């Protein structure tokens, strides 16, 4: 693959190589069997040609280089056309999860300061009624009718076909997108991506998973599909609500996998759990990737058993701000499972080449400049930092977050780089592997010492009546009281009192969990809207405090 500056640069080459080969298939009409026909298809040639016309049209309309454009489109051919067109035009797409709280969404859009709003009719109406981005003057609607003084996408494309202008040259340092985090631990933050970050991600993903052009991908998180054309893969956008991967219909996913010969599957741990519980074979898959939160060992083993023996299961570790950081495969996860279930943490593998991962002493204060003396000894839990080509430099209009999350480092040759603080705790073993111990903001500091969520929860998740557990702390930092919250496995018949006794017995068998004396049962944990996998421990902490206050 040639060296890229803009991930849209690969489209002309792919169009020449692959021509009429489908680049993207989306669910369309339903067949008599109830499954989607996937009759919305665009070839590599048409993806390049139409995104070029749209880019020229956007530019003519005023959405050009450096302009921020909110994109609120359903996973569709139009979504991918718009995204690649904005990349080509040098504009800056802004992506926010639509399912977040209205107040948070409004704040995110205000911070992004967009000049344009590209969305379905419903999003345009919501923008008007709820006061989203009131200063936007350039509006583009995906549909037959232009709303509120804007244009339709088809009109923009026609404008581009008539244009004789040239598209701008894009430098790797130019802003490429503002991608908001999932907001699992607070109001989402806008991560400023430069074009060099996207192209580095393509390179690192290709190296980490040895992706070969010509495969077929099922990306159940649609933005991940933006990498597929650069990797030479055909994307099959599944018939599911991407905001609710934990509620996906496994038969619809299997239908897509078997009908189109899917070779690569990307999904959150919640989606993997759906397929694992369904228990039917997943033929043809060669590469399964799950990210967003630690994947339970049982889920990994079950998915591996459903795939061909040659298939590889990968769990990359990273975040919106930097991906991938480290990678581990299913075989290594199986080898480290015993350690995880004894409280060592979850092994997330070794750092990918080109990344520099170092662990520093745990601190909640800003660190302006890198100091090697902050690094902790091997085997000691510390805060994860990473510097590398895909590590983003800053949050957009969040100076406080930049001070807390970014460190400036001067290298020996006099050059400078940004070190990103992941906000995670981990330790590194003698083989260089990272063992994830939980989010820094969710750690407990009790009178007996530090407790990381991933050092505790896997111990109790082994119990057959436990769907998942969550460790929260009540009281003053340094004297926090650990509370174990439990979401029961549906159908488990053991009583709460018996299960509580058994869990406390399990706690007594490990030195660092002996201090746990309180178990609370919750009907259904709050989870993030993006992956349905990150537990909302902040909400659980408030819930636990109220429950215990009522007991007092």
MIMITOR-585324 format. One line per 2 residues: number of its first residue (from 1); for each residue z negated, x negated, y negated of C-alpha. Coordinates in steps of 0.02 Angstrom, whole numbers, plus 50000, padded with zeros to 5 digits. Example, Ala and Ser with C-alpha at 12.3 -4.5 7.8 and 13.67 -1.06 7.14 Angstrom:
// residues 2
1) 49610/49385/50225 | 49643/49316/50053 .
This chain:
// residues 552
1) 50000/50000/50000 | 50043/49928/49829 .
3) 49906/49888/49705 | 49870/50045/49604 .
5) 49814/50069/49425 | 49817/50259/49432 .
7) 49803/50351/49598 | 49947/50462/49542 .
9) 50056/50305/49538 | 50075/50315/49727 .
11) 50161/50485/49723 | 50338/50424/49683 .
13) 50326/50299/49825 | 50259/50429/49946 .
15) 50395/50549/49891 | 50525/50417/49931 .
17) 50444/50374/50098 | 50393/50547/50158 .
19) 50507/50665/50061 | 50496/50839/50136 .
21) 50343/50800/50241 | 50202/50920/50193 .
23) 50077/50839/50075 | 49961/50989/50063 .
25) 49944/51152/50158 | 49832/51292/50094 .
27) 49780/51456/50175 | 49891/51600/50122 .
29) 49925/51765/50208 | 49829/51818/50363 .
31) 49913/51835/50532 | 49881/51977/50656 .
33) 49753/51865/50742 | 49650/51859/50581 .
35) 49683/51674/50550 | 49764/51607/50392 .
37) 49948/51562/50410 | 49937/51412/50292 .
39) 50103/51463/50218 | 50065/51388/50047 .
41) 50143/51216/50070 | 50202/51078/49955 .
43) 50298/50924/50010 | 50270/50749/49947 .
45) 50433/50758/49849 | 50385/50922/49765 .
47) 50208/50863/49731 | 50276/50714/49636 .
49) 50414/50810/49547 | 50312/50961/49495 .
51) 50158/50860/49443 | 50276/50755/49335 .
53) 50343/50911/49249 | 50167/50979/49226 .
55) 50111/50812/49152 | 50252/50819/49025 .
57) 50211/51001/48990 | 50027/50965/48964 .
59) 50073/50823/48848 | 50189/50934/48746 .
61) 50056/51069/48735 | 49928/50945/48670 .
63) 49834/50898/48829 | 49881/50715/48828 .
65) 49805/50544/48839 | 49617/50544/48818 .
67) 49601/50733/48802 | 49462/50813/48905 .
69) 49518/50963/49010 | 49398/51071/49109 .
71) 49476/51120/49276 | 49413/51279/49359 .
73) 49541/51321/49492 | 49520/51377/49671 .
75) 49566/51251/49809 | 49752/51280/49801 .
77) 49920/51195/49776 | 49896/51224/49589 .
79) 49730/51130/49589 | 49811/50973/49659 .
81) 49964/50987/49548 | 49853/51003/49395 .
83) 49740/50857/49442 | 49884/50738/49476 .
85) 49974/50798/49319 | 49821/50761/49213 .
87) 49806/50588/49290 | 49990/50556/49252 .
89) 49971/50617/49073 | 49819/50507/49045 .
91) 49711/50661/49013 | 49533/50671/49078 .
93) 49495/50814/49199 | 49317/50879/49196 .
95) 49248/50948/49361 | 49085/51045/49372 .
97) 49021/51140/49524 | 49044/51323/49473 .
99) 48894/51382/49573 | 48760/51295/49469 .
101) 48646/51394/49354 | 48735/51468/49204 .
103) 48625/51375/49080 | 48659/51209/49167 .
105) 48846/51244/49175 | 48849/51285/48991 .
107) 48757/51123/48952 | 48876/51020/49060 .
109) 49029/51091/48973 | 48951/51062/48802 .
111) 48916/50880/48846 | 49093/50852/48912 .
113) 49164/50907/48742 | 49329/50970/48813 .
115) 49484/51004/48710 | 49565/51109/48848 .
117) 49514/51234/48981 | 49624/51257/49135 .
119) 49567/51395/49252 | 49595/51554/49346 .
121) 49588/51718/49249 | 49408/51749/49303 .
123) 49353/51580/49237 | 49443/51612/49071 .
125) 49353/51778/49055 | 49185/51700/49097 .
127) 49218/51564/48968 | 49239/51697/48834 .
129) 49096/51810/48887 | 48968/51672/48921 .
131) 49015/51558/48777 | 49072/51409/48880 .
133) 49151/51270/48777 | 49178/51380/48623 .
135) 49273/51246/48527 | 49415/51237/48655 .
137) 49580/51290/48580 | 49701/51243/48721 .
139) 49690/51366/48865 | 49796/51370/49023 .
141) 49782/51509/49151 | 49836/51502/49332 .
143) 49918/51672/49351 | 50057/51782/49286 .
145) 49979/51816/49117 | 49923/51702/48976 .
147) 49748/51750/48920 | 49662/51735/48753 .
149) 49805/51650/48663 | 49840/51518/48794 .
151) 49983/51478/48911 | 50014/51503/49096 .
153) 50034/51356/49214 | 50213/51409/49249 .
155) 50250/51407/49062 | 50175/51232/49049 .
157) 50284/51174/49194 | 50439/51249/49112 .
159) 50393/51160/48951 | 50386/50997/49048 .
161) 50554/51025/49130 | 50633/51039/48958 .
163) 50542/50886/48890 | 50631/50720/48866 .
165) 50472/50626/48822 | 50396/50482/48917 .
167) 50225/50483/48997 | 50100/50354/48934 .
169) 50055/50196/49026 | 49877/50207/49092 .
171) 49764/50055/49099 | 49630/50034/49231 .
173) 49498/50040/49095 | 49557/50207/49027 .
175) 49446/50358/49063 | 49512/50452/49215 .
177) 49389/50596/49243 | 49215/50663/49211 .
179) 49139/50717/49376 | 48971/50802/49370 .
181) 48840/50765/49501 | 48778/50905/49613 .
183) 48618/50923/49513 | 48510/50922/49669 .
185) 48367/50839/49572 | 48397/50910/49398 .
187) 48534/50961/49277 | 48699/50884/49336 .
189) 48754/50727/49246 | 48934/50690/49199 .
191) 48992/50527/49279 | 49130/50442/49180 .
193) 49263/50377/49299 | 49391/50251/49243 .
195) 49556/50235/49334 | 49499/50072/49414 .
197) 49355/50164/49497 | 49469/50289/49584 .
199) 49590/50156/49644 | 49445/50050/49708 .
201) 49381/50200/49806 | 49550/50222/49888 .
203) 49552/50038/49937 | 49373/50037/50002 .
205) 49393/50199/50100 | 49553/50136/50180 .
207) 49467/49974/50231 | 49306/50057/50290 .
209) 49390/50188/50400 | 49552/50096/50441 .
211) 49654/50247/50385 | 49837/50238/50435 .
213) 49972/50335/50340 | 50047/50481/50436 .
215) 49886/50565/50490 | 49828/50742/50453 .
217) 49667/50772/50358 | 49551/50923/50347 .
219) 49448/50890/50189 | 49318/51028/50178 .
221) 49264/50963/50006 | 49426/50988/49906 .
223) 49407/50846/49779 | 49403/50725/49925 .
225) 49582/50780/49963 | 49641/50694/49804 .
227) 49631/50531/49901 | 49743/50593/50042 .
229) 49914/50570/49960 | 49866/50392/49913 .
231) 49819/50363/50094 | 49979/50444/50159 .
233) 49890/50590/50242 | 49939/50773/50249 .
235) 49795/50881/50184 | 49753/51047/50268 .
237) 49639/51140/50148 | 49528/51246/50261 .
239) 49504/51434/50253 | 49324/51432/50192 .
241) 49218/51442/50035 | 49196/51259/49986 .
243) 49034/51304/49898 | 48956/51361/50062 .
245) 49000/51235/50198 | 48846/51287/50296 .
247) 48921/51462/50315 | 49096/51409/50366 .
249) 49178/51500/50513 | 49193/51368/50651 .
251) 49337/51460/50736 | 49439/51454/50576 .
253) 49407/51268/50563 | 49456/51240/50746 .
255) 49612/51344/50720 | 49667/51229/50580 .
257) 49623/51073/50680 | 49721/51126/50834 .
259) 49868/51208/50745 | 49910/51061/50634 .
261) 49852/50916/50742 | 49714/50863/50623 .
263) 49665/50682/50650 | 49535/50661/50512 .
265) 49393/50779/50464 | 49282/50762/50311 .
267) 49131/50876/50289 | 48949/50887/50240 .
269) 48808/50877/50369 | 48789/51067/50352 .
271) 48970/51093/50405 | 48950/50970/50548 .
273) 48799/51069/50606 | 48906/51227/50609 .
275) 49035/51144/50721 | 48902/51064/50831 .
277) 48814/51229/50859 | 48981/51313/50898 .
279) 49001/51187/51037 | 49189/51197/51066 .
281) 49303/51046/51088 | 49384/50967/50935 .
283) 49542/50892/51012 | 49649/50768/50921 .
285) 49518/50709/50797 | 49515/50520/50780 .
287) 49405/50502/50626 | 49258/50613/50575 .
289) 49171/50576/50409 | 49012/50661/50349 .
291) 48926/50627/50183 | 48811/50708/50057 .
293) 48645/50685/50149 | 48583/50602/50309 .
295) 48662/50679/50464 | 48537/50728/50600 .
297) 48556/50622/50757 | 48577/50776/50868 .
299) 48723/50834/50760 | 48808/50665/50769 .
301) 48791/50656/50959 | 48853/50834/50983 .
303) 49007/50810/50873 | 49048/50648/50962 .
305) 49038/50737/51129 | 49160/50870/51068 .
307) 49290/50743/51011 | 49403/50630/51112 .
309) 49315/50470/51170 | 49423/50367/51051 .
311) 49363/50463/50898 | 49247/50376/50775 .
313) 49108/50465/50680 | 49069/50387/50512 .
315) 48932/50423/50386 | 48965/50333/50222 .
317) 48817/50310/50105 | 48848/50332/49921 .
319) 48842/50451/49774 | 48953/50526/49641 .
321) 48915/50370/49538 | 48969/50249/49674 .
323) 49058/50283/49839 | 49062/50208/49967 .
325) 48911/50093/49960 | 48881/50066/50146 .
327) 48951/50135/50309 | 48885/50163/50485 .
329) 48972/50239/50636 | 48908/50358/50768 .
331) 48877/50225/50898 | 48767/50126/50781 .
333) 48676/50286/50731 | 48638/50319/50914 .
335) 48571/50142/50932 | 48456/50162/50781 .
337) 48399/50341/50820 | 48238/50287/50903 .
339) 48186/50191/50748 | 48226/50339/50636 .
341) 48119/50454/50743 | 47975/50331/50733 .
343) 47976/50334/50542 | 48083/50181/50500 .
345) 48202/50284/50392 | 48385/50328/50423 .
347) 48501/50180/50450 | 48653/50195/50334 .
349) 48737/50036/50393 | 48797/49879/50307 .
351) 48869/49870/50132 | 49058/49884/50125 .
353) 49150/49725/50073 | 49162/49697/49885 .
355) 48994/49782/49854 | 48837/49685/49809 .
357) 48685/49784/49865 | 48511/49722/49817 .
359) 48339/49802/49828 | 48220/49787/49682 .
361) 48039/49835/49654 | 48014/50022/49631 .
363) 48006/50070/49449 | 48034/50227/49345 .
365) 48063/50127/49186 | 48228/50070/49111 .
367) 48288/49894/49155 | 48405/49826/49022 .
369) 48455/49660/49101 | 48467/49601/49280 .
371) 48328/49488/49340 | 48342/49416/49516 .
373) 48154/49401/49520 | 48142/49590/49537 .
375) 48218/49586/49712 | 48098/49627/49854 .
377) 48082/49523/50013 | 48182/49572/50167 .
379) 48097/49711/50262 | 48006/49782/50110 .
381) 48049/49952/50039 | 48132/49941/49870 .
383) 48249/50033/49753 | 48434/50020/49797 .
385) 48552/49943/49670 | 48738/49914/49690 .
387) 48872/49821/49594 | 49052/49833/49646 .
389) 49226/49895/49602 | 49186/50080/49630 .
391) 49017/50077/49542 | 49040/50178/49382 .
393) 48982/50108/49215 | 48902/50256/49129 .
395) 48859/50439/49116 | 48949/50535/48982 .
397) 48840/50576/48832 | 48679/50543/48929 .
399) 48606/50390/48847 | 48434/50415/48923 .
401) 48513/50423/49096 | 48614/50266/49060 .
403) 48457/50172/49012 | 48371/50228/49172 .
405) 48519/50210/49289 | 48618/50058/49230 .
407) 48574/49873/49219 | 48680/49742/49130 .
409) 48709/49583/49230 | 48785/49420/49167 .
411) 48868/49320/49306 | 48873/49131/49322 .
413) 49050/49122/49253 | 48993/49213/49095 .
415) 49073/49380/49140 | 48972/49540/49139 .
417) 48956/49689/49254 | 48854/49847/49274 .
419) 48727/49864/49414 | 48699/50046/49462 .
421) 48526/50104/49515 | 48555/50227/49656 .
423) 48388/50315/49634 | 48358/50290/49821 .
425) 48228/50194/49921 | 48275/50084/50068 .
427) 48236/49924/50160 | 48354/49797/50238 .
429) 48337/49727/50414 | 48382/49554/50479 .
431) 48559/49615/50521 | 48588/49664/50340 .
433) 48582/49850/50376 | 48506/49970/50251 .
435) 48375/50096/50307 | 48370/50243/50186 .
437) 48192/50304/50152 | 48227/50447/50030 .
439) 48254/50482/49847 | 48146/50382/49727 .
441) 48104/50538/49626 | 48042/50625/49784 .
443) 47928/50487/49847 | 47743/50515/49872 .
445) 47608/50393/49820 | 47449/50443/49909 .
447) 47282/50355/49915 | 47343/50274/50078 .
449) 47508/50211/50004 | 47693/50253/49984 .
451) 47776/50391/50086 | 47964/50412/50083 .
453) 48037/50577/50140 | 48153/50495/50267 .
455) 48007/50396/50341 | 47919/50559/50382 .
457) 48036/50707/50409 | 48137/50640/50558 .
459) 47975/50624/50657 | 47948/50812/50648 .
461) 48130/50863/50658 | 48123/50813/50842 .
463) 48022/50969/50882 | 48138/51099/50961 .
465) 48063/51240/50855 | 48096/51147/50691 .
467) 48264/51169/50605 | 48215/51047/50469 .
469) 48060/50984/50379 | 48025/50930/50201 .
471) 47885/50820/50137 | 47815/50862/49964 .
473) 47665/50799/49868 | 47536/50892/49765 .
475) 47418/50818/49637 | 47416/50663/49530 .
477) 47531/50518/49571 | 47432/50389/49669 .
479) 47320/50524/49739 | 47451/50646/49799 .
481) 47412/50761/49944 | 47556/50764/50071 .
483) 47615/50937/50125 | 47739/50963/50265 .
485) 47855/51113/50239 | 47941/51180/50393 .
487) 48096/51288/50413 | 48090/51358/50589 .
489) 48236/51353/50710 | 48307/51531/50721 .
491) 48253/51611/50884 | 48106/51494/50914 .
493) 47967/51596/50995 | 47818/51481/50972 .
495) 47689/51553/50852 | 47654/51474/50682 .
497) 47478/51425/50733 | 47535/51339/50893 .
499) 47680/51252/50805 | 47564/51194/50666 .
501) 47444/51120/50795 | 47586/51030/50885 .
503) 47656/50959/50723 | 47487/50894/50669 .
505) 47469/50813/50840 | 47637/50727/50812 .
507) 47576/50669/50641 | 47422/50589/50718 .
509) 47531/50475/50825 | 47601/50376/50678 .
511) 47497/50271/50559 | 47586/50327/50401 .
513) 47586/50514/50444 | 47405/50532/50501 .
515) 47357/50584/50324 | 47463/50743/50337 .
517) 47343/50887/50362 | 47437/51035/50285 .
519) 47588/51123/50361 | 47674/51270/50274 .
521) 47814/51378/50344 | 47959/51422/50229 .
523) 48089/51557/50268 | 48238/51452/50212 .
525) 48243/51290/50114 | 48335/51283/49948 .
527) 48483/51164/49962 | 48614/51092/49845 .
529) 48768/51197/49807 | 48894/51059/49844 .
531) 48850/51006/50021 | 48716/51133/50071 .
533) 48623/50983/50144 | 48511/50905/50011 .
535) 48343/50992/50017 | 48275/51053/49850 .
537) 48105/50970/49868 | 48065/50999/49684 .
539) 48075/51188/49712 | 47977/51171/49874 .
541) 47840/51076/49782 | 47817/51220/49661 .
543) 47821/51345/49805 | 47691/51247/49903 .
545) 47576/51235/49753 | 47581/51424/49730 .
547) 47550/51455/49916 | 47399/51341/49920 .
549) 47331/51412/49757 | 47331/51585/49836 .
551) 47232/51518/49984 | 47099/51442/49873 .
